[in-house]
Amino acid sequence: MKEIILAHLSSYPLMTGKDIIKLLFQSEFAGEHIIKNSSQTYNHLKQECQNLNNKTYQIEPIGNNLVRFHLFNADEIELYTINQLFVCSAYHHNGSKEELIRTLKQIRQIDLPIIDLNNEIDNYLQQNCPIISHSNIYRETYKPHYRVMKVEFAYYYPILLEINKLLLVKSEIKIAIDGMSASGKSTLANILDMIYDCNIFHMDDFFLQLFQRNEKRLNSIGENIDHERFKNEVLMPLTKQQEVWYRRFDCTRMRLENNVVKMNYKNINIIEGSYSMHHDLIGYYDYKIALKISSDIQTKRIIKRNGIDMFERFKDIWIPMENDYFKFFKIYEQADIVLDNTDIEI
């Protein structure tokens, strides 16, 4: 936390010991201490944003995978999305008083340029760590307006906002998440599920079966996925708002699993994985997301996730095939949004 505190001191040199403690409190508990119900937090947010003049938001790390999402003069759907992410962050973040106490005691041992910081911490600990506000000088000088949320929620805010806009006019939406290996497709899909409780379908479950792996098909760009089976077994039932039944492809045995997966119908359905925006499938989607990362970060992530031996197969076979597919089908040009995830931990 020392680096986080020093960064805040650089931005807000008039921070007091009380403001340091509030920073640590928020880093531990997110916003759960002020959430009674989402309608109430929405109304407070609406009132607060009405008085702001800035037109965009800023994100400020506070540690523990949380950020301060600085507010702006938001419209109704923007307010809804901010409140949704604020409430969802509090719901999914588990803090404890014991951990806060441990952190405060650690901070006491660090030499920070704050007068009476240790006395402030001692007094706060004696009060049994109550909810704490910013100091008067901080509020008067910096006029803070923000909500605390998970860093990945804040980072993907533009995507979540567009999904909420779609839900205003559509009762059911299908979202494709395509892009480079290790760019965060599965992570983003899981984030969306955390927020919306949606179905997730993985293109990796639809690799070609052995009888389909003929020379002509394997030499055709984008044809190493069974897009025909995926369309018939997943996209067509979803279009009819029906439950989905399918069998996953088992890469270790090179055949379909015996067990049949049943997915009950939900109004938001995520299709994640390379080749999800194949030309045979792309017309079924309401929103198309493409992710990318730098090649060196891609290498590091694949080695960390799959090991050095498997990375050689990625490098020699799968990554070149993906790159040909991205280029041939103009995946990044056809996406509704393209995000570079090089600088975000996934």
N, C-alpha and C positions, 0 to 999 in steps of 0.2 A: 504493500500500500504506500510505501514511502514515495515511489515515483508518481503515483496518482496524486498524492497530497501536494508534492512539489509542483506538479503541472497546474493544479488548481491555484496554488499560491502565486504562480507566475501570471495567471489570468485574472486573479482576484487578490491583489496584494493586501487588501484591507480585511482579509479573513481573520476571524478571531478563533480562539480555542473552541468556542461554541459551534462555529461553522465547521471546524474539523470534525467534531463529534457528530454533527448532523450528517456529514459526508459518510462517515463510517457507519452510522445508523442506517442510512439509506442503502449502502452497499451490502449490509447484512440482511435487511428486511424488505428491500424494494419498497412498494407502496402499500403493503398489506395493512398497515396501521391506520390508514385513512379511508379504506374501502368498506363501506357498509352495504351498499348495493350499487349496481352499475348505473342505474338511473340517476342516483344522487351524484355520483362522480361525473356523469355526463353533464348534468346541469351546472355543476361548479366549473367544469372545463369550459362550457359555453360562455358563462359569464366572464371568466377570466380572459378568454381569447377575444372577446368583443372590444376590449380596450387596448389591444396590441396593434401596432402599425406595420411591423415587419411581415413580409409575405412568404417567408420560407422558414424551415426549421434548421436547427443545428444539433449535432450529437456530441455529447461530452462523456467520455468514460469515467466511471466512478469505482471501478474494480468489481471483482466477483461476477464477471460476465453481465454487468448492468451498465446502463448509461442514463444520463439526464437528456431527455428529448426536449429541447427548448422550443417553446410554443410560438405560434404565429397567428395572424388574423385568418383563421381557418374557416372554410365553409362547412355546411352541415355534414357532408359525407366524410370530409377530412376529420372533423371533430369525432364523428362516430368511430372512425378507424383508430385514431389516437387513443380514445377511451377504451376501445376493445383491446388494444395491445397493452395498455396500462393495467387493466384489470386482469387480463390473461397472464401477464408477467408476474403479478402478485400471487396469482393462483398457483403458478408452476414454480415459484421460487420458495425454497425452504430455508429460513434463517432461524437462528437461535440466540437467546440472550447469552448463553455460555460462550458462544463463539465471538459475540460482540465484546464481551468482557475480556476475552483472551486477546483480541486485536487491540483494544484500548490499552491494555497493559504493555503490549509490545510497542505501541506508539510512544508510550512514556519513555522508553529506552532510546528513542531516536532523537537526535539533535535537530530540532526544527525551529525556524525563526519565528516562533509565536510566543509572545509574552504570556506567562502564567498558564501555558497549555497543560502542564502537569497538574496544577491546582484545579483547573477546570475539569480535567479527567477524574481526579480524586473526588471532587464534589459530586460529579455526575454518577460515579460508581456508588457513592454513599446514598444517593437517592434511588438506587436500584434501577438505573438505566431507563428513565421514562422517555416518552416521545419528546422530541426536542425540535425547536424552531431555529431558523437563522437568527443571527444577531441583528440588532436594529441597524447598525452601521452597514452590514452586508445588504439588508433589504433596501435601505435608502440609497445606497451607492449603486448597486448592481441590478436592482429591481428584478429579482429572479422569477421567471415563469417557465416551469418545466414539469414534465412527468417522468418518473423513473420506469424504465422498461428493460427487458432483456436486449442485449446488444444485437442479436440476430433479428429480433422483431423490428428494431429501429432501422437496421441496415436494409431489410426487405420491405420497409414501409411503402415505397412506390408500387411494388407488386401487390401488396395487401390492399392498398387503396384502390387499385384497378379492379381487383376481384370484387370488392364491395360495390363498386360502381356497376359491375356486370350484374351482381345480384339484385340490384334495384330494378332491372328490366328483364331478367331471366330467372326462371324458377329452378333451372338446372344448368350447370356449366361443366364443361370438360376442359381440363388444363393440361397442356403438354410441357414437360420440362426436359429439354434436350441439351446437348453440349458435350464438351470434352470429358474424357475419363478423369475422375478425381476432382471435378470442378464443383461438386457439392449438390448434385441433382437429388440424391436420396436425402441429404440433410434438409434441403429446402422442402421436399415433399413431406418430411416428418414435421417440419415447422408448420406447414399449412394444416396438417392433420391435427396438430396441437391446438391450433386456433379455431379451425372450422369443423373438426370431426368428419373427415372425408374418407372416401375410399382411395387407396393407392394401388396402382397396377405397375408392375416392373417389367420393362421390356426384356430384361435378362431371363425372364421366365418363358420367353418365346423364341429362343434360338432354334435354328433348324434342327430337325431330327435327321438321323443318319441317312435315311432314304432320300431326303431332299438335298443332300450335299453333293450334287453333281458339279462337274467342272464348269459348265455354263453358268450355273447360278452363283457359284462362289467367285467367279470372275466378273460378275456384274456388280456395279456399285450399289451399295445399300441393300443387297439381296441376301445377306447372311442372317437376316431375321425373318421369322415366319409372320410377316405382316398380314398375310391372308387369314391365318388362324386367329391372330389378334383382332382383326376387324370383325370377323364372324362371331367370335366367342365373347368379346368384350365390348367393342364399340357399338355394334348393332343392338345388343340388349340394352345398353345404356341409353341409346337414342330412343328406345321404346320405353324407357324408365322401368326396366325389368331387372331382376336379380341376375347376377353373372355366375356362370359355372365354367371352370376351366382346370386344366392340369398343368402344373409347372414343369418346365424342362429342367432335368437334373444334369448339370454339367459334369459331375463326377462319373455318372453311369451312361451319359450320352443318350438319354431316353426320357420320355415323359414319366413323371411320378405316377404311382398307382392311385394315390389319394386325389380326390377331386376337391378343388377349392370352391367354396360358395361365398359370394360377396353380396350381401343384401344391398338393395338400391339405396343410394344417398344422392342428395342433390348436388354435391360437389365431388367430382371424380378427377384424380390426379394420375396422369400417365407419365412416368419418369423413366428416363434412360435414353442412351444414344439410339437413334433410328426411330424415336417416337414421332418425329415430324417427317417421316417417309412420305413421298408424294401420294401413296395409296391411303394414308391415314390423316394427313394434315387438314383436310377439309372438314373433319369432325370436331375440331377444337374451337372453343370460344376464346381461348387466350393461350398464347404461345410464348414460352420463356426459353431463352438460350443462354447458357452459362459458358464462360471461358476462363482460363487461367494461363499464366506464363508457363513455358515448357519446363523451366527449371523447378518451379513449384509443383507442377504436375509430376515430375520425376520423383521429387521428395515424398509426395503424398502416396504415390503408388507403391514405392518401396516400403514406406511405413505401414501401409495397409495390406499389401500382398506379398512383400518380401522381394529380395533382389532377383531370385530366380524367375519368379513370375513376371517381374518388370521386363525382363528380356523379351518375353512373349508380347507384352504390351508394346514395347518399342519396335519390335520387328514385324508384328502382324496387326494387332488390333488398332493401335494409334494411327498408322498409315491408312487403314481401311476407313476409320472414322473421318480422318481429314479429307479423304477423297469424297466421302458422303457429304460432309459439310459444304465442300466446294461445289460438287456437282448439283446438289439440290438447293444451293443457296440458303442454307438453314439460317444463318445469322441475318441475312437480308429479309427473310420471311417472318422472323420472330417479331412479336409485338414489343418485346423488351429484351435487350441484351445486357447482361451484367458480367463484369470482370471480377471474379472472386479471388484474385491473386492475393489480396491483402487482408482477407478475412479468414479467421480460423474456422475450419469445418470438421 
